[in-house]
């Protein structure tokens, strides 16, 4: 479990596919110093497990499904990725509940300064827009953000300069793909309502 409050941005050293599958190597920043094999770390919002570690170089193994569902296929050496270690029971609960399970990769349609802040518009698949509400939560590349506008084909958020400057968003431009995780509570509510509706339908068929 994560909060969507990015701790720092690390640098991609290598991302490739071998006969053993996909591997992502990330150089950890100085601000993150404690991790162990088997730890969960959200990389651009995607929960990954530390498989190997040497000095500040951390390696993650990725499933083909993970690469297919996320923006990782576009990663290149030197790119920056957002990092957040998993939540501890003693941690402050800022942001919102984030599972680290990416729903899909969206596309940045517009990212521009407006006054002292920044406006970010992202498109996503039409079915996913049902999880969006104004002032609700959305995770973009692992960053917990508040939905400012629900658009026909996506959403828009506002960012303060601190959020842009402390994350990989400072390198993002229109056309880039970003990992999206929609609100976990909304998905649970939807599933409960579906089960309830199915139960009522069964009762009508089998009185």
One Martini backbone bead per residue (centre of mass of N, CA, C, O) as a GRO file, in nm:
protein
  207
    1UNK     BB    1   0.098   0.035   0.019
    2UNK     BB    2   0.014   0.374  -0.069
    3UNK     BB    3  -0.008   0.750  -0.118
    4UNK     BB    4   0.131   0.935  -0.361
    5UNK     BB    5   0.401   1.033  -0.216
    6UNK     BB    6   0.674   1.130  -0.346
    7UNK     BB    7   1.014   1.103  -0.259
    8UNK     BB    8   1.158   1.044  -0.546
    9UNK     BB    9   1.396   1.043  -0.818
   10UNK     BB   10   1.509   0.814  -1.040
   11UNK     BB   11   1.743   0.630  -1.250
   12UNK     BB   12   1.764   0.484  -1.546
   13UNK     BB   13   1.986   0.225  -1.655
   14UNK     BB   14   1.784  -0.028  -1.727
   15UNK     BB   15   1.573  -0.171  -2.003
   16UNK     BB   16   1.494  -0.518  -2.059
   17UNK     BB   17   1.496  -0.822  -2.256
   18UNK     BB   18   1.506  -1.164  -2.176
   19UNK     BB   19   1.482  -1.501  -2.117
   20UNK     BB   20   1.383  -1.406  -1.810
   21UNK     BB   21   1.280  -1.123  -1.896
   22UNK     BB   22   1.213  -0.835  -1.734
   23UNK     BB   23   1.440  -0.550  -1.662
   24UNK     BB   24   1.491  -0.309  -1.391
   25UNK     BB   25   1.724  -0.040  -1.348
   26UNK     BB   26   1.788   0.161  -1.049
   27UNK     BB   27   1.901   0.463  -0.931
   28UNK     BB   28   1.925   0.568  -0.623
   29UNK     BB   29   1.877   0.811  -0.420
   30UNK     BB   30   2.006   0.959  -0.137
   31UNK     BB   31   1.717   0.986   0.012
   32UNK     BB   32   1.729   0.668  -0.036
   33UNK     BB   33   1.864   0.409   0.198
   34UNK     BB   34   1.625   0.192   0.265
   35UNK     BB   35   1.654  -0.150   0.161
   36UNK     BB   36   1.526  -0.475   0.052
   37UNK     BB   37   1.478  -0.774  -0.024
   38UNK     BB   38   1.128  -0.770  -0.117
   39UNK     BB   39   1.058  -0.496  -0.148
   40UNK     BB   40   0.826  -0.235  -0.194
   41UNK     BB   41   0.814  -0.029  -0.497
   42UNK     BB   42   0.711   0.261  -0.644
   43UNK     BB   43   0.719   0.286  -1.005
   44UNK     BB   44   0.535   0.499  -1.140
   45UNK     BB   45   0.304   0.347  -0.943
   46UNK     BB   46   0.442   0.062  -0.955
   47UNK     BB   47   0.449  -0.236  -0.801
   48UNK     BB   48   0.770  -0.346  -0.691
   49UNK     BB   49   1.032  -0.588  -0.654
   50UNK     BB   50   1.317  -0.647  -0.493
   51UNK     BB   51   1.569  -0.859  -0.642
   52UNK     BB   52   1.823  -0.659  -0.655
   53UNK     BB   53   2.140  -0.540  -0.495
   54UNK     BB   54   2.390  -0.266  -0.559
   55UNK     BB   55   2.420  -0.038  -0.371
   56UNK     BB   56   2.223   0.189  -0.571
   57UNK     BB   57   2.135  -0.065  -0.731
   58UNK     BB   58   1.812  -0.157  -0.854
   59UNK     BB   59   1.625  -0.458  -0.916
   60UNK     BB   60   1.359  -0.550  -1.145
   61UNK     BB   61   1.094  -0.770  -1.209
   62UNK     BB   62   0.883  -0.816  -1.502
   63UNK     BB   63   0.593  -0.857  -1.634
   64UNK     BB   64   0.433  -0.861  -1.929
   65UNK     BB   65   0.170  -0.734  -1.818
   66UNK     BB   66   0.301  -0.481  -1.701
   67UNK     BB   67   0.415  -0.367  -1.967
   68UNK     BB   68   0.140  -0.358  -2.119
   69UNK     BB   69  -0.016  -0.162  -1.898
   70UNK     BB   70   0.218   0.033  -1.921
   71UNK     BB   71   0.497   0.272  -1.981
   72UNK     BB   72   0.770   0.098  -1.977
   73UNK     BB   73   0.838   0.050  -2.285
   74UNK     BB   74   0.959   0.368  -2.293
   75UNK     BB   75   1.203   0.319  -2.145
   76UNK     BB   76   1.517   0.491  -2.070
   77UNK     BB   77   1.815   0.575  -2.033
   78UNK     BB   78   1.802   0.851  -1.792
   79UNK     BB   79   1.541   0.837  -1.685
   80UNK     BB   80   1.280   0.936  -1.475
   81UNK     BB   81   1.153   0.802  -1.161
   82UNK     BB   82   0.914   0.741  -0.940
   83UNK     BB   83   0.937   0.712  -0.572
   84UNK     BB   84   0.789   0.466  -0.332
   85UNK     BB   85   0.754   0.346  -0.038
   86UNK     BB   86   0.600   0.160   0.160
   87UNK     BB   87   0.373   0.161   0.399
   88UNK     BB   88   0.363   0.246   0.733
   89UNK     BB   89   0.200   0.243   1.037
   90UNK     BB   90   0.366   0.528   1.114
   91UNK     BB   91   0.265   0.683   0.887
   92UNK     BB   92   0.163   0.937   0.714
   93UNK     BB   93  -0.169   1.007   0.570
   94UNK     BB   94  -0.138   1.098   0.275
   95UNK     BB   95  -0.322   1.144   0.021
   96UNK     BB   96  -0.398   0.810  -0.088
   97UNK     BB   97  -0.508   0.508  -0.167
   98UNK     BB   98  -0.244   0.296  -0.296
   99UNK     BB   99  -0.157  -0.009  -0.467
  100UNK     BB  100   0.023  -0.026  -0.750
  101UNK     BB  101  -0.212  -0.093  -0.966
  102UNK     BB  102  -0.230  -0.060  -1.288
  103UNK     BB  103  -0.476   0.017  -1.525
  104UNK     BB  104  -0.327   0.240  -1.716
  105UNK     BB  105  -0.222   0.426  -2.000
  106UNK     BB  106  -0.186   0.751  -2.051
  107UNK     BB  107  -0.219   1.078  -2.218
  108UNK     BB  108  -0.071   1.372  -2.277
  109UNK     BB  109  -0.232   1.668  -2.392
  110UNK     BB  110  -0.165   1.882  -2.150
  111UNK     BB  111   0.127   2.097  -2.047
  112UNK     BB  112   0.102   2.398  -1.854
  113UNK     BB  113   0.145   2.714  -1.766
  114UNK     BB  114  -0.061   2.892  -1.506
  115UNK     BB  115   0.094   3.103  -1.387
  116UNK     BB  116   0.223   2.939  -1.097
  117UNK     BB  117   0.099   2.694  -1.232
  118UNK     BB  118  -0.021   2.363  -1.349
  119UNK     BB  119  -0.159   2.212  -1.642
  120UNK     BB  120  -0.316   1.878  -1.660
  121UNK     BB  121  -0.397   1.668  -1.941
  122UNK     BB  122  -0.565   1.343  -1.959
  123UNK     BB  123  -0.600   1.055  -2.139
  124UNK     BB  124  -0.847   0.788  -2.158
  125UNK     BB  125  -1.043   0.547  -2.132
  126UNK     BB  126  -1.377   0.554  -2.126
  127UNK     BB  127  -1.443   0.345  -1.893
  128UNK     BB  128  -1.257   0.502  -1.673
  129UNK     BB  129  -1.434   0.768  -1.626
  130UNK     BB  130  -1.624   0.645  -1.398
  131UNK     BB  131  -1.391   0.708  -1.164
  132UNK     BB  132  -1.453   1.013  -1.208
  133UNK     BB  133  -1.431   1.304  -0.993
  134UNK     BB  134  -1.472   1.591  -0.865
  135UNK     BB  135  -1.221   1.595  -0.617
  136UNK     BB  136  -1.088   1.348  -0.670
  137UNK     BB  137  -0.877   1.070  -0.714
  138UNK     BB  138  -0.541   1.043  -0.869
  139UNK     BB  139  -0.284   0.848  -1.036
  140UNK     BB  140   0.032   0.985  -1.160
  141UNK     BB  141   0.307   0.827  -1.159
  142UNK     BB  142   0.244   0.803  -0.831
  143UNK     BB  143   0.067   1.067  -0.806
  144UNK     BB  144  -0.125   1.242  -0.592
  145UNK     BB  145  -0.433   1.370  -0.724
  146UNK     BB  146  -0.670   1.623  -0.812
  147UNK     BB  147  -0.963   1.650  -0.963
  148UNK     BB  148  -1.076   1.925  -1.160
  149UNK     BB  149  -1.157   1.766  -1.434
  150UNK     BB  150  -1.408   1.616  -1.634
  151UNK     BB  151  -1.368   1.463  -1.931
  152UNK     BB  152  -1.462   1.292  -2.205
  153UNK     BB  153  -1.136   1.154  -2.222
  154UNK     BB  154  -1.078   1.249  -1.905
  155UNK     BB  155  -0.849   1.474  -1.734
  156UNK     BB  156  -0.778   1.735  -1.484
  157UNK     BB  157  -0.496   1.905  -1.332
  158UNK     BB  158  -0.328   2.063  -1.062
  159UNK     BB  159   0.001   2.213  -1.009
  160UNK     BB  160   0.247   2.268  -0.814
  161UNK     BB  161   0.576   2.336  -0.835
  162UNK     BB  162   0.674   2.118  -0.635
  163UNK     BB  163   0.560   1.868  -0.780
  164UNK     BB  164   0.710   1.907  -1.045
  165UNK     BB  165   1.013   1.936  -0.926
  166UNK     BB  166   1.002   1.644  -0.748
  167UNK     BB  167   0.942   1.509  -1.025
  168UNK     BB  168   0.904   1.373  -1.353
  169UNK     BB  169   0.721   1.610  -1.469
  170UNK     BB  170   0.955   1.806  -1.562
  171UNK     BB  171   0.988   1.598  -1.833
  172UNK     BB  172   0.709   1.636  -1.939
  173UNK     BB  173   0.499   1.591  -2.236
  174UNK     BB  174   0.323   1.595  -2.491
  175UNK     BB  175   0.248   1.238  -2.554
  176UNK     BB  176   0.298   1.113  -2.303
  177UNK     BB  177   0.311   0.835  -2.098
  178UNK     BB  178   0.102   0.740  -1.816
  179UNK     BB  179   0.037   0.617  -1.511
  180UNK     BB  180  -0.278   0.470  -1.396
  181UNK     BB  181  -0.472   0.510  -1.087
  182UNK     BB  182  -0.764   0.448  -0.965
  183UNK     BB  183  -0.987   0.459  -0.733
  184UNK     BB  184  -1.023   0.209  -0.507
  185UNK     BB  185  -1.304   0.265  -0.382
  186UNK     BB  186  -1.463   0.284  -0.648
  187UNK     BB  187  -1.408  -0.014  -0.735
  188UNK     BB  188  -1.543  -0.149  -0.491
  189UNK     BB  189  -1.823  -0.030  -0.520
  190UNK     BB  190  -1.880  -0.138  -0.801
  191UNK     BB  191  -1.856  -0.441  -0.725
  192UNK     BB  192  -2.081  -0.449  -0.509
  193UNK     BB  193  -2.310  -0.361  -0.703
  194UNK     BB  194  -2.282  -0.597  -0.897
  195UNK     BB  195  -2.340  -0.824  -0.693
  196UNK     BB  196  -2.618  -0.719  -0.610
  197UNK     BB  197  -2.747  -0.731  -0.892
  198UNK     BB  198  -2.698  -1.034  -0.940
  199UNK     BB  199  -2.863  -1.131  -0.695
  200UNK     BB  200  -3.136  -1.015  -0.785
  201UNK     BB  201  -3.148  -1.166  -1.057
  202UNK     BB  202  -3.148  -1.455  -0.936
  203UNK     BB  203  -3.417  -1.424  -0.775
  204UNK     BB  204  -3.596  -1.384  -1.028
  205UNK     BB  205  -3.522  -1.658  -1.165
  206UNK     BB  206  -3.506  -1.793  -0.849
  207UNK     BB  207  -3.770  -1.798  -0.627
   0.00000   0.00000   0.00000
